[in-house]
Amino acid sequence: MNIQEIYELGLAQGWDEDDAFYLAQIAWAESDGDPHAVYNEPSDGSSSYGIWQINSIHLPKLIEAGIILSAADLADPIVNATAAYYVGHH
């Protein structure tokens, strides 16, 4: 995804323009827009997934909230956007 598509994804999720702009920049810096990006953190053994690089520390709460069934779900840009919003607000 390019940065414009990420921005539009945020808007489609109901984010206001400022949040969508800011969070698109974060996503671009984190993953270059690659929905399948995975980063394994050697210092603590955690992993981060998708466009917004949702860290594995959040997986239990995302599963509990019904947003994902597993980390693999975070490769879907819409699910990743939903997870990013959830993590940012909880």
Contact map, one row per residue, 1 for C-alpha under 8 A:
111011000000000000000000000000011110000000000000000000000000000000000000000000000000000000
111111000000000000000000000100011000000000000000000000000000000000000000000000000000000000
111111100000000000000001100100001000000000000000000000000000000000000000000000000000000000
011111110000000000000001000000000000000000000000000000000000000000000000000000000000000000
111111111000000000000000000000000000000000000000000000000000000000000000000000000000000000
111111111100000000000001001000001000000000000000000000000000000000000000000000000000000000
001111111110000000011011000000000000000000000000000000000000000000000000000000000000000000
000111111111000000010000000000000000000000000000000000000000000000000000000000000000000000
000011111111100000000000000000000000000000000000000000000000000000000000000011001000000000
000001111111111000110011000000000000000000000000000000000000000000000000000000001000000000
000000111111111110010000000000000000000000000000000000000000000000000000000000000000000000
000000011111111000000000000000000000000000000000000000000000000000000000000000000000000000
000000001111111000000000000000000000000000000000000000000000000000000000000001001100000000
000000000111111100000000000000000000000000000000000000000000000000000000000000000000000000
000000000111111110110000000000000000000000000000000000000000000000000000000000000000000000
000000000010011111110000000000000000000000000000000000000000000000000000000000000000000000
000000000010001111111000000000000000000000000000000000000000000000000000000000000000000000
000000000000000111111100000000000000000000000000000000000000000000000000000000000000000000
000000000100001111111110000000000000000000000000000000000000000000000000000000000000000000
000000110110001111111111000000000000000000000000000000000000000000000000000000000000000000
000000100000000011111111100000000000000000000000000000000000000000000000000000000000000000
000000000000000001111111110000000000000000000000000000000000000000000000000000000000000000
000000100100000000111111111000000000000000000000000000000000000000000000000000000000000000
001101100100000000011111111100000000000000000000000000000000000000000000000000000000000000
001000000000000000001111111110000000000000000000000000000000000000000000000000000000000000
000000000000000000000111111111000000000000000000000100000000000000000000000000000000000000
000001000000000000000011111111111000000000000000001110000000000000000000000000000000000000
011000000000000000000001111111111000000000000000001000000000000000000000000000000000000000
000000000000000000000000111111110000000000000000000000000000000000000000000000000000000000
000000000000000000000000011111110000000000000000001110000000000000000000000000000000000000
000000000000000000000000001111111110100000000000011110000000000000000000000000000000000000
110000000000000000000000001111111100000000000000001000000000000000000000000000000000000000
111001000000000000000000001100111110000000000000001000000000000000000000000000000000000000
100000000000000000000000000000111111100000000000011000000000000000000000000000000000000000
100000000000000000000000000000101111100000000000111000000000000000000000011110000000000000
000000000000000000000000000000000111110000000000111000000000000000000000001000000000000000
000000000000000000000000000000100111111000000000111010000000000000000000001000000000000000
000000000000000000000000000000000001111100000011110010000000000000000000000000000000000000
000000000000000000000000000000000000111110000011100010000000000000000000000000000000000000
000000000000000000000000000000000000011111001111000000000000000000000000000000000000000000
000000000000000000000000000000000000001111111111000000000000000000000000000000000000000000
000000000000000000000000000000000000000111111100000000000000000000000000000000000000000000
000000000000000000000000000000000000000011111000000000000000000000000000000000000000000000
000000000000000000000000000000000000000011111100000000000000000000000000000000000000000000
000000000000000000000000000000000000000111111110000000000000000000000000000000000000000000
000000000000000000000000000000000000000111011111000000111000000000000000000000000000000000
000000000000000000000000000000000000011110001111100000110000000000000000000000000000000000
000000000000000000000000000000000000011110000111110011110000000000000000000000000000000000
000000000000000000000000000000000011111000000011111111110000000000000010011000000000000000
000000000000000000000000000000100111110000000001111111000000000000000000011110010000000000
000000000000000000000000001101111111100000000000111110000000000000000000001010011000000000
000000000000000000000000011001100000000000000000111111000000000000000000000000011001000000
000000000000000000000000001001100000111000000001111111100000000000000000000000000000000000
000000000000000000000000000000000000000000000001110111110100000000000000010000010011000000
000000000000000000000000000000000000000000000111100011111110000000000000000000000000000000
000000000000000000000000000000000000000000000111100001111110000000000010000000000000000000
000000000000000000000000000000000000000000000100000000111111000000000000000000000000000000
000000000000000000000000000000000000000000000000000001111111110000000000000000000000001000
000000000000000000000000000000000000000000000000000000111111111000010110000000000000000000
000000000000000000000000000000000000000000000000000000001111111100000000000000000000000000
000000000000000000000000000000000000000000000000000000000111111110000000000000000000000000
000000000000000000000000000000000000000000000000000000000111111111110000000000000010010000
000000000000000000000000000000000000000000000000000000000011111111111100000000000000000000
000000000000000000000000000000000000000000000000000000000001111111100000000000000000000000
000000000000000000000000000000000000000000000000000000000000111111110000000000000000000000
000000000000000000000000000000000000000000000000000000000000011111111000000000000000000000
000000000000000000000000000000000000000000000000000000000000011111111000000000100110000000
000000000000000000000000000000000000000000000000000000000010011011111110110000100000000000
000000000000000000000000000000000000000000000000000000000000001001111110100000000000000000
000000000000000000000000000000000000000000000000000000000010001000011111110000000000000000
000000000000000000000000000000000000000000000000100000010010000000011111111000000000000000
000000000000000000000000000000000000000000000000000000000000000000000111111000000000000000
000000000000000000000000000000000000000000000000000000000000000000011111111100110000000000
000000000000000000000000000000000010000000000000110001000000000000010111111110110010000000
000000000000000000000000000000000011100000000000111000000000000000000011111110110000000000
000000000000000000000000000000000010000000000000010000000000000000000000111111110000000000
000000001000000000000000000000000010000000000000011000000000000000000000011111111000000000
000000001000100000000000000000000000000000000000000000000000000000000000000111111100000000
000000000000000000000000000000000000000000000000000000000000000000110000111111111110000000
000000000000000000000000000000000000000000000000011101000000000000000000111111111111000000
000000001100100000000000000000000000000000000000001100000000000000000000000011111111100000
000000000000100000000000000000000000000000000000000000000000000000100000000001111111110000
000000000000000000000000000000000000000000000000000001000000010000100000010000111111111000
000000000000000000000000000000000000000000000000000101000000000000000000000000011111111100
000000000000000000000000000000000000000000000000000000000000000000000000000000001111111110
000000000000000000000000000000000000000000000000000000000000010000000000000000000111111111
000000000000000000000000000000000000000000000000000000000100000000000000000000000011111111
000000000000000000000000000000000000000000000000000000000000000000000000000000000001111111
000000000000000000000000000000000000000000000000000000000000000000000000000000000000111111
000000000000000000000000000000000000000000000000000000000000000000000000000000000000011111
